[in-house]
Amino acid sequence: MEKTKTGIPGLDDLLNGGIPTGSNVLIAGGAGTGKTILTTQYLYNGATQFGEAGLFVTLEGNIRDISWNMESFQWDIKTLQEQKLMTIYRINLDYLKDRTMIEERIQEQLMEIEKEVKEINAKRLVVDSTTVLGAYLDSSILRTTLFKFSDRLKEMGCTTMLTTETQPTKTSFSAFGVEEFVADGIIALYFTPPNRSIFVRKMRGTKHDKDPHPLDINEMGITINSRDKIIWEAIK
């Protein structure tokens, strides 16, 4: 099976070499756990270490703020954008007053995402976040719409990370209880001050580590200590 390496120190060790290429992986965690850092580092490493272009799609962030956040880790985002190795695209659903039009609007935005993917021949894709997307959907169509959304992303030929905001508990892996069934893999991030940790909940198509491990955020981004384990009781 072909693998897509994240390039994040320690993470590929937990994933037995990387993420199965073409998968959709959910990055789950509460506020401040490092979801956006991990996903942007995944794109940055793809461009600088593996020559793979990446697209960051945001539903809630300001494009300039996202760029600034990346640059705070000494990542030369501007050069990558000029070389068409990275693009940031914002989906705007805020103006929709009629929620019955949301599915149509999502389809329109998926077409725009596909154009951006083709424009730079992206191999890596990040969607931040499914929590915001789900907030626009009625519960009656939430699951089917997220399934359709996920399937459409797969058709674009990218290995995708999607973030989701969770409750601050170790057994919460999605905001609506649906996303975890849509995704091929789940990587959960935890922050129990002052300690951070990571846990690969599932990853279809490959063996993976089944223990939580220490995670550190420093001036270079995220680093995972794949050799040390954390006991579940230490995560709250």
N, C-alpha and C positions, 0 to 999 in steps of 0.2 A: 504494500500500500504506500502511495506517495504521501509524504508528510510535508507540512509547511512549518518551518522553524520560526519560533517567535523571536529568537535572539535575546530574550530576557534571561539574564543569568539565573540558572537553577530551574526555570520553568520547563524547558524542553526535557530536562532529566525526569521531571514528574510525568511528562506526557509521552515517555518512551520514544523520544526523538522529535516530537512536534505534533501539531494538530493535523488530523487527516485532511488532506487538501480537498477543498470544496465544501467543508462542513460549516454549519452555523453554530457558533459557540456563545452561550450566555455568560456574561461576566456579572455576577450577582454580588450585591453588598450594600450596606447602609451608607449614609452620608459620611464622607471623609475616609473611606476605606481604600481608595486608590484606583477606582474603576477607570476613570478618564486617563489617569497617568499610564496605567497598564495598556490600555487600548491605543493611545497615541504612541507609546513606545513600541508597540507591535508594528505600527505603520512606519515609524522612523527607522527601526531596525531592518524592516523589509526593504526600504529604499537604500539605506547606507551599507548594509551587510550583504544583501542578496539581490540587489538591483531590481526589486519588484515594486512597482508603483502602487500607491494606496490612496483610498478615498475615505475621508472622515465626514460622515453625515450627522449633523446635529439637529435636534428638534427643539432645543431650549437654549443653547449657548450662543453668545455673540462670537462671530468668526474672528474678530480682532482679539478678543479675550482668549480664545482657544489658542491662537498663534502665540500670544504673549506667554501663556502657560507652558507651551512647548519650549519656547526660547529660554525660559527660566532654568531649564535643565541643560542649557548650552547646546541645544539642538538647532542646527542651521536650517530652519524651516523655509526661509525665504528662498534660499538657493535650490532646495528640493522642489519648491513650487515653480520656480523658473525653469527647471529641468523637466517639468511635468512628471515628477516622481511622487508628488503629493498634492492633493486638492482637498479643500474644506468646503462643504456644501451645506447650506441651511435649508431645512424644510420649514415652511411657514404655514401652519394650519390655524393660526390665531384669528384670522379674519372671518372664519366660517361661522356664520350665525345659525345656519340651518344644518343641524347635525345629520339629517338624512342624506346630505351630500358628501359626507366624510369618506365613504368608500370610493366614490368617484374621484375625490381629491387625492386620496392615497394612491390610486392607480396612476393619476397624472404625475405625481411626484416620483413614483417608481420608474416611470418613463424618463424623467429628468435624471434620476440617479443612474439609470442605464446609459444615458448619453455621456454622463461624466465618466463612468467606468470605461466606456469605449474611447473617449477622448484621450485618456492617458494610458490605456491598456492596463487598467488596474488589476492586480491579482489579490489585493487585500482590501477589505472593506470593514468599516466600523459604523455602527448605527447607535447613536447616543441620544435618547434612550427609548426603549420599548415602553417604559413607564409612562412617559409623556404621550406616546402614541395611543396606548391603551386608555388613557384618560379621556380621549375624544370618542371612544367607542362605547356603545350600549352593551350591557352584559350579554344580551341575546346574540350579538354578532362578534363578540370579542374573540372567542376561540377560533372560529372559522376565518375571520379576517387576519388574525395573526399567523395562522397556518398558510393562508394565501400569500401574505407578505413574505414569510420565510421562504416559501417555495419559489417565489419570484426572484428573491435575492440569490438563491442557489443557481437559477438559470443564467445569472450574469457571470458565472464562472469564477467567482472570488471565494476566498476563505474568509469568512465573516465573523466578527465579534459584535455582539449586541449587548448593551448594558441594561441592567434593570435594578431599580431601587428596592431594597428589601427592608423588612423589619429587623431591628438589631438583635436577632436571635440566630443561633447556629443552625436551626432547622428551617429557616426561611430562605427559599431560593428564587423567589420571583415576587413581583408586586401584586399580581392578580391570581396567582396559582395556576396559570395557564402556560406562561412562557417556558417553564421548565420542561413541559411535554412537547413543545414545538421544536426546541433546540436539540441538536445532535450531541452537544456537550454542555456541561455547566462547570464553571470555575468560580468558587465562592471566596470572597475576601472578607476578613474580619478585622475589627479594631477594638481591642479591649485594653484601653490605656494602661501602661504605655506600650503595649505589645500589639504587633500586627501579624496576621497569619493568612495562609492561603490553603484551599482544599479543593482538589479536583473531584467534584461530585459524580460526574459521569463523562464518558467520552466514547461515543459509538465507534466501532471499527478498530479499536486499538486498546492494548493494555495500558493502564495508568496507575500511578501511585494512589493509594487509598488512605493516606494519613495526612493530617494537617501539618504544615511546616511554617517556620518563621519567615516573615517578609519584612524587608526594610526599604524605606524610601529615603534616598540620599540625593546629593546634587547631580548625580548622573541618571536618576530614575529609580526603577524598582530592581531589587536584588532579592533572590529567594535562596534560603539555605536549605538545599534539598537533602542534606545529610542529617540535619537535626529534625526531630519530630516534636510536636506539641500534643500534650494529652488533651482530650476533648473537654475535660473538666475545667481546663484553664480558659476555655472560650465561653464567653457569656453572651 
